[in-house]
Amino acid sequence: MNKNFISDKFQALQLKIAQELEIIDGDTKFKSDNWIRKEGGGGITKTTVNGKILEKGGVAFSSVYGPVSDVMKKQLNLNSEEFFATGVSIVLHPKHPFVPIIHMNVRYFELNDGTYWFGGGIDLTPHYIDDSLASKFHGKLKAICDKYSPDFYTLFKSQADDYFFIPHRNETRGIGGIFYDHIDETCGISKENIFKFCQELGESFPSIYAEQIEAGVAKEYDEAHIAWRNHRRGRYVEFNLVNDRGTKFGLYSGGRTESILMSLPPYAEWTYSHEINKDSLEELTLQKLKKGISWVQ
């Protein structure tokens, strides 16, 4: 199983996910933007706007290679001269405030000295946290992790809590999920099975999100809920621009800016000294934006 095989499978995964999301939304089509990276490689960025469910969404595939720049060596602590990276990255911003933002990515990185690793993860950012839906989300992730290693879910869930955290706000971005990076055969399973784990996570993505959509769209909302949605989107923007390592790697490696920043929502708000009512749904949500919550019952 070489890098080209992995890249081809990831490209097929992108297409599959986009097609399934079109069915789930019921009124949207993804547009494809093929691009070439002058240093080597390229990708396909699939985007959609103003669907029935999705206000903005992106499913991006990339397969890039070339010299390891001095900036990359410094930021990523690399000593090799050539790299190859491929992966799929997804961010979906729904219209409905009771449907959560969702992110997922799976990626593979290889250096010219033969060093390789996989990375990725999936996390959920509800505007309003529903404990039962959070439990279902984490339960699905745990079931996938447990098929490959009894240690994966606990480790990757903890890493997600630490990664999807906004230090300057002292709060998590949402309810977390799983996050893993620099995973290779030293984790105790073969390269082939790590890749299968990545693939299964990606293939499960549409059904995992469909469950969240179905529950959310059944709830009524008003302009106050939309205002809160936009307020929470502001936190999402802050994390992606200030803390997200994937965003930084894409920019440092000479990636395509439009594709890297597709994760940002179409509208967001920053209200000065935003105040919320005591015992409101908004306050209950803020109380649960912290690390270490055991969502699986």
Summary of the structure (lengths in Angstrom):
residues: 297
radius of gyration: 18.7
end to end distance: 37.6
largest distance: 57.2
contacts: 949
relative contact order: 0.15
helix: 43%
strand: 25%
